[in-house]
């Protein structure tokens, strides 16, 4: 018998690949049992989060509060005009939101936002946008530092296939810990006490549902683990499944501890405002909001279909299919939000990467591409950004929204 190595057939290669993945070393889990999904808490902080597809379970208690209690609790937003900002995911395209926000401030009419939400790339930007122009220099710094080395540490293909992702996000974790620090958390808590809301979206993979994390409430909890939890949530929101490792977040039920698996909020929604089942019009009345609230949506993506010849191979086909899914999901999210603004009497305003921006990224988090995108958004916002009043494909306001 010859001991010279023989070429492996396709079935043998597939068997080796499956075996290598099956034997992979990944963080050991103690997953939350299904029967405790609704009553698990994080750090023992009540009302720190809620499912993104249904109203918070504590809303009945909120409706019972007296006008005096509401006015005292929401002193910074009660009886005032409201402006809401929602920032989508988009990876390196987050430079668009950064440029728009800083250019908007340069124009001198960027409002203070009553509530800010963020997903994925938007989760990195949302805390800075929430705290206002005093944090614009820090936002510019973090955007300037976003390059491949500052975001991810690529693993070799086989190692990636045998683990939980193709890259490690340790560099991104360190970047988040540098900028989302104790001082920022205290400022977020201060604004939360005035009634302003900062929310970050993740996807709970076990439950296949979006989760809205109330960052201000966590920051204001006084818990010694609050800052680490906030950093974890932001990292999880930016962790693209498969590319980046998921984040295990510890939860507790009574004295027992378990974990939940959280990934990029974009796996459930590309951008969010509030659950459809929430009676926002009644909330506005209870808060005695002045005028018509404005909703600003920043979609860090182009919305027009982009033609590109695809190689008839596994990875190009899979990658292009995911890009198509993300694009159409994002458009659907915008239409969903638009319908809610129509129903609740809010002023809809949308920004997205225009079709005439033709620069292409040459690698993940390409600094030159991001700078061009940032500069374009900055210049257009500085000159008065032309916000869209309708989501794509709608040519006129539907009769139900007039």
N, C-alpha and C positions, 0 to 999 in steps of 0.2 A: 504494500500500500504506500502510495506517495504521500509525503507530508508537506508537499509544496502547496501553498495557499491557492485555492481555486476561486475564480470570480463568484461573487454571491449573486444569486438570482433575486428578482424583485420581491418574491415572497419572503425570502430569507432576510433581506434588508428591512422589509416592513416588520417582520417579527422582532428583529433586533431593536428597531426604533420603538415599537410598542413596549418591549421589555425595559428599555432604558428609561422610558417615561414612567412606567409602572414602578420602577425602583427609585424614582427620583426622591431627593430629600427636599421636603417643603416644611414650613413651620407646622408643628402639630397643633391640631385644633381641639377645642372643647365646645362644640357648637351648641347654641341655644336651642333647647327642645321646642318643637312647634307649639306645644300647649302654653308656652310662656312668652310667645312673640309679642302679645299685647301688653304684658305687665313688666317687662324687663326695663330696668333703669340704668342710666350711666352715671357713675359717681354719686348716685343717690340724689341727683339734681332733678327736682320735679319740673315737668313741662319744658325740658331741654330740647325736645325734638318731637316731630309728629310725621305721620305718613304724608307724602306729597300729593296723594290722590283723594284724600278725604279731609274734611274740616277737623281741626284739633278737637280731641274729646272733651277738653275743658271749656268749650265755647258756651254750653248751657250756663255754667257758673258765671261766665263773663257777662252774659246778658242780664243776669240778676243784679249786677253792680249798680249802685245809684249814680246819678249824674255827678254828684259831689266826689264820689270815689273815682269815677272815670276821669274827671277833670284833674284831680290831684295826681293820679297815676300817670296820665299822659299830658303833663303840663307843657311839654315842648311841642306837641302836635295838636293839642285840643284847640278848636276854634281858629285854626290857621289853614293856609293853603297847603296842599299835599303834592309832593313830587315823588314818583317811584322809579327806581332804576333796576333793570334786570340785565345782567351780563352773561352771555352764553359761553359755552365751551368753544374750542377751536385750536388748541395747541399753540403753535407759534403765531397763529393769526390773532392771538390775544393782543399783539402789538397794535392792532387796529383800535381796540377799545382804549388802550393806553394813550395812543396819539389823539383820539377823539376827545377823551376827558381832559387831557392837558391843553389841547387847543381850545376847547370850550372854556376852560378857565382863563386862557389868554384873551379870549373875546370878552370876558368880563360878565357873562350872564349865566354861568353855570349855577344852578340852584343848590341849596342844601336838600339832600334827599331824605324824605321821611322814612323810606324803607329801601334797602338795597338787597338784591339777591344775586348769587353767583354760582356758576357750575364750571368745574374743570379749570380752564384758563381764567374764566370769569371769577372763580373762587379765589385765585391769587390776587386779583385786582380789586375785588369787592371791598375788602376792609379799608383800603386806601381811599376809594371813592366815598365810602360811608363817612370817614372822618374828615373829608373835605380838603380844601386847597392847601392846608398846612402840611398835608402829607404828600403833596404832589412831587416834591423833590425826591422823597423816598420811593415813590412809584416809578419815577424816571430812572432812579438808580437800579432798582430791581429789574426793570425792563432792559436796561443796558447790559446787565449781567447774564441775561438769558441766552445761553449758547449751549451746544451739546454737552460740553464738560460740566456746566453748571446745573444741568437738569438730570442727566442720566449717565449710567456707567454700563455700557453694552456688555452683554455676556456672549461668550462663544455660542454658536448655534446649538451644539449638542447640550451644552450646559443649560442654555435657556430652555430647550425642550424638556430637559429633565427637572426643571424647577417650576416656579410659579409665574415666570415672566421672562421675556427676552432681554430685559435690562433691569438694573437696580436703580432705585430712585434715591439712594443715599445722598447724592449731591443736591437734589431738590429738597430733601428733608432738611439738610443743613442750611440751605438758602431760606427756607420758610422759618426755621428757628432763629435765624439772624434778624429777620425783619418783623416777624409776628412775635414780638417780645412782651415782657411784662408791662412796659410803659404803654404799648399800643393796646393791650388787653384792658388796662385800667381806663384808657380813654373810651374804648368801646363800651365798657360798663357804665361809664358816666353818661354817655348818650342814651344808652338803654334805659337808664333811670328817668330820662325825660320822655320816654315813650317811643323813641325811634327804634327800628328793627333792622338787624343785619342777619341774613339767612344764607346758609351754604347748603347746596344739594349734593347728596351722595346717592349711590344705588346699593341697597341691601341685596346682595346676590342670593342669599338663602331664601328671602321672601320675594325676590324679583319685583321690588317696589322702590320707588324713590323715597328718600327721607329728607325732610327739611330740618336742618339744625339751627336752633336759635342761638347764634353766637353771642349776642348781647346778654342773654339770660345766663349762659354758661360763664361768661366773663364776670358777671355780677354776683355769681354764686358764693364767692369767697373760698371755694374748695381749692386745696393746694394742688390738685391735679388738673385744674381748669385750663391752664395755659397749654399743657401737653395735649389735652383732649382737643382743643381748638386747632392746634398744629396738626394733629392726626386727621381731623375732619378735612382740613384744607388739602392735605396730602392725598387722602382717599379720593376726594372729589376730582383731583387731577391725575389719578392713576388709571390710565387707559388699560382695560382688561387685555391680558396677553402680552402687551408691550411692557407694562409696569406691574410690579407686584400689588396684589390687593392689600388692604390694611385691616388687620384684626383689631377690632375695638372691643374691649372688655365690658361686659354688662353684668348686672346682678339681679337675682330674684331672691329676695329675702337674704339669707346668709350664703347662698350659693352663687358661684361666679362661672360665667360662660363667655363665649365670644361670638361676635357677628362678623361677617365678611363684607367689607365695603369697598366699592370701586367708584370709578368715574361717574359722576352724576349724569353724564351724557348717555350712559347705557340705558337710562330710563327717560330722560328728557334733556333736550339741548338747551332749553332756557325755561325759567318758571317765574310765576308771579305769586299766585295764591290758588288754593284748590277751587275747582269749579263749584263745589257744593257750599262754599262760604258766601253768605249774603253780604257782599261788600257794600252794597247801597245802604243797608241798615247800619253797618258799622260806621259809615261816613256820617250818617244822621246822628248816631250816638256820640261821635266825636265832634259834632258841630263843625264839620270841615267847611271852609269857605271856598266858594267857586267850584270849578270843575277840576278835579285832580288830573295831573298829567302823568302818563306812563311813558318812560323812555326805554326802549329795547335795543340793545346793542348785540347784533348777531355777528360773531367773529367768523364770517364765512361769506363766500360769494353764493348767491342764490340762483344764478342763471346756470343752465346745464353747460358743462365744459367738455368739449370733444377731446378725446385722447385715444389714440390707437393702442389697444391692449394686447400684449403678448398672450398667445393661447397656452399659458402655463399656469400651474396651480396658484402660486403666490400672487402674480399680477392679477389673475381673475378674482381671487379672494379679496385682495386689497381694494381693487376698483369697486367690487360689489359693496364692501363696507362703506366706502366713500359715498356711493350712491344712496345707501340706506341712511347715512347720517344727514346727507343733504335734504332728502325728502322728509325725514323725521323732523328736522329743524324747521322746514317750511310748515309742516303740520302743527308744530308747537306755536308758531307765530299766528296761524289762523285760529288756534284754540284760544290764545290770549286775546286776540282781537274780538272774538265773540263775547268773551267775558267783559271786556271794556265797553262793548256796545250795551250789553245787558245792564251794567252797573253805572253807566254814565261817565266813563273815564275818557280822557283825551289820549288817543293812541299815537305814538311817535316811534318810528323804526329807522335804524341805521344798519347798514350792512356793507360789506366790501363791494364796491361798484364793479361792473363788468369791464370798465375801461382801465382798471388796474391789472396790467398784464404781466407783471413781474412773476417769476417762478422760483420756488425754493429749490436749492440744489442738494440740501441735506436737512435732517431734522433740526429745527431751531437754527436755521441759517441766519447768522447775524446781519448779512447784507440785505437779505429779503425782509427781515423784520424791521430794519431801519427804514427801508423804502416804504413799507406799509405804514409804519408809525408816522413818517414825515407826511405822507399823503393825507392821512386822517387828521393830523395836527393842522395842516394848512387849510383843509376844508372846514374844519371846525372853527378855526380862528377867523375865517371869513364869514361864519354863520352857517352852520351845517344844514343842508337841505333835508330835513327829516321827512320820511315818507309817512303819509297819513293812512295808508292802507297796506296790508300784507301783499306779497307778490301774487300776481294773477288776478287780483280783484281790480277792476277798472273804475268802479264807482261804489259809493257807500250803499250797502244793501238797505232796502226799505225798512227793515226791522231796526236799523241802527240810526235812522234819521230822527 
